[in-house]
Amino acid sequence: MTDQNAPILLYTTLESAEDARALGRALVTARLAACANILAPMTAIYEWKGALEETQETAMLIKSRRGLQTQLLAEAKRLHPYQTPALLVIEPAAGDPDFIRWIADQTGAAAE
């Protein structure tokens, strides 16, 4: 596996499952992501513009590869409905080689 094909996970949160589905579909259709997992609603507690907020959000894990990280972050930010979205890249230490290859294949690595 080349460095560019190393898997990454992009973690983000959105206001609703509908917003998450729209973002996931767009990223998978653009082949910037192999898969997007939408997780059950969660409670987020944070300070925003001086006020303590407590809201329901939907978390997402988006599976991609290191070679697409810059494009993936830019497109996720462009499409994200939040003014300042949580967009965090996580680099797995290891994984099943067949699954990692699938991520690379789904995101067009063979064509690069």
DSSP file (Angstrom, degrees, kcal/mol; ACC not computed):
  #  RESIDUE AA STRUCTURE BP1 BP2  ACC     N-H-->O    O-->H-N    N-H-->O    O-->H-N    TCO  KAPPA ALPHA  PHI   PSI    X-CA   Y-CA   Z-CA
    1    1 A M              0   0    0      0, 0.0     2,-0.1     0, 0.0     5,-0.1   0.000 360.0 360.0 360.0 129.6    0.0    0.0    0.0
    2    2 A T    >   -     0   0    0      1,-0.1     3,-1.0     4,-0.0     4,-0.5  -0.419 360.0-108.5 -80.2 162.2    1.4    3.4   -0.9
    3    3 A D  G >  S+     0   0    0      1,-0.3     3,-1.2     2,-0.2    63,-0.3   0.875 120.7  57.0 -55.6 -38.6    1.2    6.3    1.4
    4    4 A Q  G 3  S+     0   0    0      1,-0.3    63,-3.0    62,-0.2    64,-0.3   0.755 107.1  48.8 -66.9 -24.5   -1.4    7.9   -0.8
    5    5 A N  G <  S+     0   0    0     -3,-1.0    -1,-0.3    61,-0.2    -2,-0.2   0.418  80.3 122.7 -95.8   1.0   -3.6    4.8   -0.5
    6    6 A A  S <  S-     0   0    0     -3,-1.2    60,-2.9    -4,-0.5    61,-0.2  -0.390  70.2-107.7 -60.9 138.2   -3.3    4.7    3.3
    7    7 A P  E     -A   65   0A   0      0, 0.0     2,-0.3     0, 0.0    58,-0.3  -0.360  37.5-175.6 -72.1 148.1   -6.8    4.8    4.8
    8    8 A I  E     -A   64   0A   0     56,-1.9    56,-2.5    83,-0.2     2,-0.4  -0.960  15.2-146.1-133.2 156.0   -8.2    7.8    6.6
    9    9 A L  E     -AB  63  90A   0     81,-2.7    81,-3.3    -2,-0.3     2,-0.6  -0.987   8.1-153.1-118.7 132.9  -11.4    8.5    8.5
   10   10 A L  E     -AB  62  89A   0     52,-2.7    52,-2.4    -2,-0.4     2,-0.4  -0.940  12.5-159.2-105.6 120.1  -13.1   11.9    8.4
   11   11 A Y  E     +AB  61  88A   0     77,-3.1    77,-2.3    -2,-0.6     2,-0.3  -0.829  22.7 153.1 -99.2 134.4  -15.2   12.6   11.5
   12   12 A T  E     -A   60   0A   0     48,-1.9    48,-2.7    -2,-0.4     2,-0.3  -0.969  30.2-139.8-150.2 166.1  -17.9   15.2   11.4
   13   13 A T  E     -A   59   0A   0     73,-0.5    73,-0.3    -2,-0.3     2,-0.3  -0.965  17.1-173.0-128.7 149.0  -21.2   16.1   13.0
   14   14 A L  E     -A   58   0A   0     44,-2.7    44,-3.1    -2,-0.3     3,-0.0  -0.893  35.9-111.8-136.6 165.4  -24.3   17.5   11.4
   15   15 A E  S    S+     0   0    0     -2,-0.3     2,-0.3    42,-0.2    41,-0.1   0.824  94.7  11.9 -67.9 -33.0  -27.6   18.8   12.6
   16   16 A S     >  -     0   0    0     42,-0.1     4,-1.9     1,-0.1    42,-0.1  -0.945  69.0-115.0-145.5 162.7  -29.7   16.0   11.2
   17   17 A A  H  > S+     0   0    0     -2,-0.3     4,-2.7     2,-0.2     5,-0.2   0.828 116.8  58.5 -64.6 -32.4  -29.5   12.5    9.6
   18   18 A E  H  > S+     0   0    0      2,-0.2     4,-2.2     1,-0.2    -1,-0.2   0.924 106.1  47.0 -64.2 -44.2  -30.9   14.1    6.4
   19   19 A D  H  > S+     0   0    0      2,-0.2     4,-2.3     1,-0.2    -2,-0.2   0.902 112.7  50.7 -62.0 -40.7  -27.9   16.5    6.2
   20   20 A A  H  X S+     0   0    0     -4,-1.9     4,-3.0     2,-0.2    -2,-0.2   0.915 109.3  49.9 -64.2 -43.8  -25.5   13.6    6.9
   21   21 A R  H  X S+     0   0    0     -4,-2.7     4,-2.8     2,-0.2     5,-0.2   0.915 110.5  50.4 -61.6 -42.6  -27.1   11.5    4.2
   22   22 A A  H  X S+     0   0    0     -4,-2.2     4,-2.0     2,-0.2    -2,-0.2   0.923 113.7  44.6 -62.6 -44.3  -26.8   14.4    1.7
   23   23 A L  H  X S+     0   0    0     -4,-2.3     4,-2.3     2,-0.2     5,-0.2   0.934 114.3  49.4 -65.5 -46.0  -23.1   14.9    2.5
   24   24 A G  H  X S+     0   0    0     -4,-3.0     4,-2.4     1,-0.2     5,-0.3   0.923 111.2  48.7 -59.7 -46.3  -22.4   11.2    2.4
   25   25 A R  H  X S+     0   0    0     -4,-2.8     4,-2.8    -5,-0.2     5,-0.2   0.919 111.6  50.0 -60.0 -44.3  -24.1   10.7   -0.9
   26   26 A A  H  X S+     0   0    0     -4,-2.0     4,-1.8    -5,-0.2    -1,-0.2   0.912 113.1  45.2 -63.0 -43.0  -22.2   13.7   -2.4
   27   27 A L  H  <>S+     0   0    0     -4,-2.3     5,-2.2     2,-0.2     6,-1.3   0.879 116.1  45.3 -71.3 -38.1  -18.8   12.5   -1.2
   28   28 A V  H ><5S+     0   0    0     -4,-2.4     3,-1.4    -5,-0.2    -2,-0.2   0.918 112.5  51.2 -70.5 -42.8  -19.3    8.9   -2.3
   29   29 A T  H 3<5S+     0   0    0     -4,-2.8    -2,-0.2     1,-0.3    -1,-0.2   0.870 109.9  50.0 -60.8 -37.2  -20.7    9.9   -5.7
   30   30 A A  T 3<5S-     0   0    0     -4,-1.8    -1,-0.3    -5,-0.2    -2,-0.2   0.472 112.9-123.3 -79.1  -1.3  -17.7   12.1   -6.2
   31   31 A R  T < 5S+     0   0    0     -3,-1.4    -3,-0.2     2,-0.2    -2,-0.1   0.728  81.6 119.3  61.9  24.9  -15.4    9.2   -5.3
   32   32 A L  S   <S+     0   0    0     -5,-2.2     2,-0.3    -6,-0.2    33,-0.3   0.607  78.8  33.0 -86.1 -15.1  -13.8   11.2   -2.6
   33   33 A A        -     0   0    0     -6,-1.3    31,-0.2    73,-0.2    -2,-0.2  -0.990  60.9-154.7-139.4 146.7  -15.1    8.6   -0.1
   34   34 A A  S    S-     0   0    0     29,-2.9     2,-0.3    -2,-0.3    30,-0.1   0.774  83.3  -5.0 -85.5 -30.3  -15.7    4.9   -0.3
   35   35 A C  E     -C   63   0A   0     28,-1.0    28,-2.8     2,-0.0     2,-0.4  -0.987  55.0-150.9-162.3 149.5  -18.3    4.9    2.5
   36   36 A A  E     -C   62   0A   0     -2,-0.3     2,-0.5    26,-0.2    26,-0.2  -0.988  12.3-157.2-130.5 123.8  -20.0    7.1    5.0
   37   37 A N  E     -C   61   0A   0     24,-3.2    24,-2.1    -2,-0.4     2,-0.6  -0.883   5.3-155.8-101.9 126.7  -21.4    5.8    8.2
   38   38 A I  E     -C   60   0A   0     -2,-0.5    22,-0.2    22,-0.2     2,-0.2  -0.901  14.0-152.4-103.9 122.1  -24.1    7.8    9.9
   39   39 A L  E     -     0   0A   0     20,-2.9    20,-0.4    -2,-0.6     3,-0.1  -0.599  27.3 -85.2 -98.8 155.4  -24.3    7.2   13.6
   40   40 A A  E     -     0   0A   0     -2,-0.2    19,-0.5     1,-0.1    -1,-0.2  -0.053  63.5 -76.3 -53.6 154.4  -27.4    7.5   15.9
   41   41 A P  E     -C   58   0A   0      0, 0.0     2,-0.3     0, 0.0    17,-0.2  -0.169  55.1-172.1 -54.2 147.7  -28.2   11.0   17.3
   42   42 A M  E     -C   57   0A   0     15,-2.8    15,-2.7    -3,-0.1     2,-0.5  -0.880  25.7-107.6-135.4 166.1  -26.0   12.2   20.1
   43   43 A T  E     -C   56   0A   0     -2,-0.3     2,-0.5    13,-0.2    13,-0.2  -0.866  29.1-162.0 -99.2 130.4  -26.0   15.1   22.5
   44   44 A A  E     -C   55   0A   0     11,-3.1    11,-2.3    -2,-0.5     2,-0.5  -0.950   4.8-170.1-113.1 130.8  -23.3   17.8   21.9
   45   45 A I  E     +C   54   0A   0     -2,-0.5     2,-0.3     9,-0.2     9,-0.2  -0.987  28.2 135.6-120.4 122.2  -22.4   20.3   24.7
   46   46 A Y  E     -C   53   0A   0      7,-1.9     7,-3.6    -2,-0.5     2,-0.5  -0.974  52.2-106.7-158.6 164.0  -20.2   23.2   23.6
   47   47 A E  E     +C   52   0A   0     -2,-0.3     2,-0.4     5,-0.2     5,-0.2  -0.886  34.5 178.4-101.6 132.7  -19.7   26.9   23.9
   48   48 A W  E >   -C   51   0A   0      3,-2.6     3,-1.5    -2,-0.5    -2,-0.0  -0.972  68.1 -16.9-138.2 119.9  -20.6   29.0   20.8
   49   49 A K  T 3  S-     0   0    0     -2,-0.4    -1,-0.1     1,-0.3     3,-0.1   0.885 129.1 -49.7  53.3  43.8  -20.3   32.8   20.7
   50   50 A G  T 3  S+     0   0    0      1,-0.2     2,-0.4     0, 0.0    -1,-0.3   0.415 117.4 104.3  83.1  -0.9  -20.2   33.0   24.5
   51   51 A A  E <  S- C   0  48A   0     -3,-1.5    -3,-2.6     0, 0.0     2,-0.5  -0.917  71.5-122.1-117.8 141.1  -23.2   30.8   25.2
   52   52 A L  E     - C   0  47A   0     -2,-0.4     2,-0.3    -5,-0.2    -5,-0.2  -0.685  35.7-164.8 -78.3 124.2  -23.3   27.2   26.4
   53   53 A E  E     - C   0  46A   0     -7,-3.6    -7,-1.9    -2,-0.5     2,-0.4  -0.842  18.3-173.2-113.1 147.4  -25.2   25.1   23.9
   54   54 A E  E     + C   0  45A   0     -2,-0.3     2,-0.3    -9,-0.2    -9,-0.2  -0.916  25.5 155.2-138.9 112.2  -26.7   21.6   24.2
   55   55 A T  E     - C   0  44A   0    -11,-2.3   -11,-3.1    -2,-0.4     2,-0.4  -0.868  44.4-109.0-134.9 163.9  -28.0   20.2   21.0
   56   56 A Q  E     + C   0  43A   0     -2,-0.3     2,-0.3   -13,-0.2   -13,-0.2  -0.816  43.7 172.9 -90.7 134.3  -28.8   16.9   19.2
   57   57 A E  E     - C   0  42A   0    -15,-2.7   -15,-2.8    -2,-0.4     2,-0.5  -0.885  30.3-126.5-134.9 168.1  -26.4   16.1   16.4
   58   58 A T  E     -AC  14  41A   0    -44,-3.1   -44,-2.7    -2,-0.3     2,-0.2  -0.980  25.0-145.2-116.9 127.7  -25.7   13.2   14.0
   59   59 A A  E     -A   13   0A   0    -19,-0.5   -20,-2.9    -2,-0.5     2,-0.4  -0.616  13.6-164.8 -92.7 153.0  -22.1   11.9   13.8
   60   60 A M  E     -AC  12  38A   0    -48,-2.7   -48,-1.9    -2,-0.2     2,-0.5  -0.993  14.8-161.0-136.7 143.4  -20.5   10.6   10.7
   61   61 A L  E     -AC  11  37A   0    -24,-2.1   -24,-3.2    -2,-0.4     2,-0.5  -0.996  15.8-164.0-119.4 123.2  -17.4    8.6    9.9
   62   62 A I  E     -AC  10  36A   0    -52,-2.4   -52,-2.7    -2,-0.5     2,-0.5  -0.933   9.0-145.2-113.2 123.9  -16.3    8.9    6.2
   63   63 A K  E     +AC   9  35A   0    -28,-2.8   -29,-2.9    -2,-0.5   -28,-1.0  -0.773  40.1 128.1 -95.3 126.3  -13.8    6.4    4.9
   64   64 A S  E     -A    8   0A   0    -56,-2.5   -56,-1.9    -2,-0.5     2,-0.3  -0.660  49.3 -93.0-148.7-156.1  -11.3    7.6    2.3
   65   65 A R  E >   -A    7   0A   0    -33,-0.3     3,-2.1   -58,-0.3     4,-0.3  -0.957  30.2-109.4-138.3 157.0   -7.6    7.6    1.7
   66   66 A R  G >  S+     0   0    0    -60,-2.9     3,-1.6    -2,-0.3     4,-0.4   0.816 111.8  64.1 -54.9 -37.2   -4.7    9.9    2.4
   67   67 A G  G 3  S+     0   0    0    -63,-3.0    -1,-0.3     1,-0.3     4,-0.2   0.695 107.9  42.3 -63.8 -17.4   -4.2   11.0   -1.3
   68   68 A L  G <> S+     0   0    0     -3,-2.1     4,-3.4   -64,-0.3     5,-0.3   0.345  82.2 107.3-106.3   4.2   -7.7   12.5   -1.3
   69   69 A Q  H <> S+     0   0    0     -3,-1.6     4,-2.7    -4,-0.3     5,-0.2   0.893  80.2  45.4 -54.7 -49.0   -7.5   14.2    2.1
   70   70 A T  H  > S+     0   0    0     -4,-0.4     4,-2.2     1,-0.2    -1,-0.2   0.935 118.3  42.8 -62.4 -47.0   -7.1   17.8    0.9
   71   71 A Q  H  > S+     0   0    0     -4,-0.2     4,-2.7     2,-0.2     5,-0.3   0.911 114.2  51.9 -64.8 -42.4   -9.9   17.4   -1.7
   72   72 A L  H  X S+     0   0    0     -4,-3.4     4,-2.7     1,-0.2     5,-0.2   0.933 111.4  46.2 -61.1 -47.8  -12.1   15.6    0.8
   73   73 A L  H  X S+     0   0    0     -4,-2.7     4,-2.4    -5,-0.3     5,-0.2   0.922 113.6  49.1 -61.5 -44.0  -11.7   18.2    3.5
   74   74 A A  H  X S+     0   0    0     -4,-2.2     4,-2.2    -5,-0.2    -2,-0.2   0.924 115.0  43.1 -63.2 -44.5  -12.4   21.1    1.0
   75   75 A E  H  X S+     0   0    0     -4,-2.7     4,-2.4     2,-0.2     5,-0.2   0.901 113.3  51.5 -71.1 -40.0  -15.5   19.4   -0.5
   76   76 A A  H  X S+     0   0    0     -4,-2.7     4,-1.6    -5,-0.3    -1,-0.2   0.916 112.8  46.5 -61.9 -41.6  -16.9   18.4    2.9
   77   77 A K  H  < S+     0   0    0     -4,-2.4    -2,-0.2    -5,-0.2    -1,-0.2   0.907 111.8  51.1 -66.9 -41.0  -16.4   22.0    4.2
   78   78 A R  H  < S+     0   0    0     -4,-2.2    -2,-0.2     1,-0.2    -1,-0.2   0.898 118.3  37.5 -62.2 -40.6  -18.0   23.4    1.1
   79   79 A L  H  < S+     0   0    0     -4,-2.4    -1,-0.2    -5,-0.1    -2,-0.2   0.658  92.2 106.2 -86.0 -17.3  -21.1   21.2    1.4
   80   80 A H     <  -     0   0    0     -4,-1.6   -66,-0.1    -5,-0.2   -60,-0.0  -0.407  63.3-145.5 -70.4 135.7  -21.4   21.2    5.2
   81   81 A P  S    S+     0   0    0      0, 0.0     2,-0.2     0, 0.0    -1,-0.1   0.675  71.7  93.0 -75.7 -15.8  -24.3   23.4    6.5
   82   82 A Y  S    S-     0   0    0      1,-0.1    -2,-0.1     4,-0.0   -68,-0.0  -0.502  74.0-136.6 -79.9 147.4  -22.4   24.5    9.6
   83   83 A Q  S    S+     0   0    0      1,-0.3    -1,-0.1    -2,-0.2    -3,-0.0   0.903 104.8  19.3 -64.5 -42.8  -20.4   27.8    9.6
   84   84 A T  S    S-     0   0    0     -3,-0.0    -1,-0.3     2,-0.0     2,-0.1  -0.746  90.0-165.6-128.7  82.4  -17.5   26.1   11.4
   85   85 A P        -     0   0    0      0, 0.0     2,-0.8     0, 0.0   -71,-0.1  -0.357  26.2-115.3 -73.4 148.4  -17.9   22.3   10.9
   86   86 A A        +     0   0    0    -73,-0.3   -73,-0.5    -2,-0.1     2,-0.4  -0.749  43.7 168.5 -76.3 113.2  -16.0   19.7   12.9
   87   87 A L        +     0   0    0     -2,-0.8     2,-0.5   -75,-0.1   -75,-0.2  -0.896   4.4 170.5-131.7 101.3  -13.9   18.1   10.3
   88   88 A L  E     -B   11   0A   0    -77,-2.3   -77,-3.1    -2,-0.4     2,-0.5  -0.954  23.9-145.3-120.5 125.7  -11.2   15.8   11.9
   89   89 A V  E     -B   10   0A   0     -2,-0.5     2,-0.4   -79,-0.2   -79,-0.2  -0.768  14.6-167.2 -90.7 129.5   -9.0   13.4   10.0
   90   90 A I  E     -B    9   0A   0    -81,-3.3   -81,-2.7    -2,-0.5    -2,-0.0  -0.966   8.3-152.9-116.4 130.0   -8.2   10.2   11.9
   91   91 A E        -     0   0    0     -2,-0.4   -83,-0.2   -83,-0.2    -2,-0.0  -0.896  17.3-136.5-105.9 108.8   -5.4    7.9   10.5
   92   92 A P        -     0   0    0      0, 0.0     3,-0.1     0, 0.0    -2,-0.0  -0.321   4.2-140.8 -60.9 143.0   -5.9    4.3   11.5
   93   93 A A  S    S-     0   0    0      1,-0.2     2,-0.3     0, 0.0    -2,-0.0   0.804  78.7 -13.1 -73.5 -30.0   -2.8    2.5   12.7
   94   94 A A        +     0   0    0      2,-0.0     2,-0.3     3,-0.0    -1,-0.2  -0.966  63.7 171.5-161.8 169.0   -3.8   -0.7   10.9
   95   95 A G        -     0   0    0     -2,-0.3     3,-0.0    -3,-0.1     0, 0.0  -0.973  48.8 -61.2-173.5 171.3   -6.6   -2.4    9.2
   96   96 A D     >  -     0   0    0     -2,-0.3     4,-2.5     1,-0.1     3,-0.3  -0.517  44.1-139.1 -66.3 124.1   -7.6   -5.4    7.1
   97   97 A P  H  > S+     0   0    0      0, 0.0     4,-2.3     0, 0.0     5,-0.2   0.850 101.1  53.3 -57.1 -36.9   -5.6   -5.2    3.8
   98   98 A D  H  > S+     0   0    0      2,-0.2     4,-1.9     1,-0.2     5,-0.1   0.903 111.1  45.9 -65.4 -39.8   -8.6   -6.3    1.7
   99   99 A F  H  > S+     0   0    0     -3,-0.3     4,-2.3     2,-0.2    -1,-0.2   0.906 111.9  51.0 -69.1 -41.3  -10.8   -3.6    3.2
  100  100 A I  H  X S+     0   0    0     -4,-2.5     4,-2.0     1,-0.2    -2,-0.2   0.900 110.2  50.0 -62.7 -40.4   -8.1   -1.0    2.8
  101  101 A R  H  X S+     0   0    0     -4,-2.3     4,-2.8    -5,-0.2    -1,-0.2   0.886 107.7  54.5 -63.9 -39.3   -7.7   -2.0   -0.9
  102  102 A W  H  X S+     0   0    0     -4,-1.9     4,-2.9     2,-0.2    -2,-0.2   0.917 106.6  51.0 -61.2 -43.6  -11.5   -1.7   -1.3
  103  103 A I  H  X S+     0   0    0     -4,-2.3     4,-1.3     1,-0.2    -1,-0.2   0.942 111.9  47.2 -58.0 -47.3  -11.4    1.9    0.0
  104  104 A A  H  <>S+     0   0    0     -4,-2.0     5,-2.8     1,-0.2     3,-0.3   0.922 113.4  48.1 -61.4 -44.6   -8.6    2.7   -2.5
  105  105 A D  H ><5S+     0   0    0     -4,-2.8     3,-1.5     1,-0.2    -2,-0.2   0.920 110.2  51.4 -62.0 -44.4  -10.5    1.0   -5.4
  106  106 A Q  H 3<5S+     0   0    0     -4,-2.9    -1,-0.2     1,-0.3    -2,-0.2   0.748 110.0  50.4 -65.8 -24.4  -13.7    2.8   -4.6
  107  107 A T  T 3<5S-     0   0    0     -4,-1.3    -1,-0.3    -3,-0.3    -2,-0.2   0.156 120.7-103.5-104.1  18.2  -12.0    6.2   -4.6
  108  108 A G  T X 5S+     0   0    0     -3,-1.5     3,-1.1    -5,-0.1     4,-0.5   0.694  70.1 145.1  78.1  19.8  -10.3    5.7   -7.9
  109  109 A A  G > < +     0   0    0     -5,-2.8     3,-1.4     1,-0.3    -4,-0.2   0.851  68.2  61.1 -61.2 -33.9   -6.7    4.9   -6.7
  110  110 A A  G 3  S+     0   0    0     -6,-0.3    -1,-0.3     1,-0.3    -5,-0.1   0.795 101.7  53.5 -63.7 -27.4   -6.1    2.5   -9.6
  111  111 A A  G <         0   0    0     -3,-1.1    -1,-0.3     1,-0.2    -2,-0.2   0.575 360.0 360.0 -84.3  -9.1   -6.6    5.3  -12.1
  112  112 A E    <         0   0    0     -3,-1.4    -1,-0.2    -4,-0.5    -2,-0.2   0.489 360.0 360.0 -86.0 360.0   -4.0    7.6  -10.5
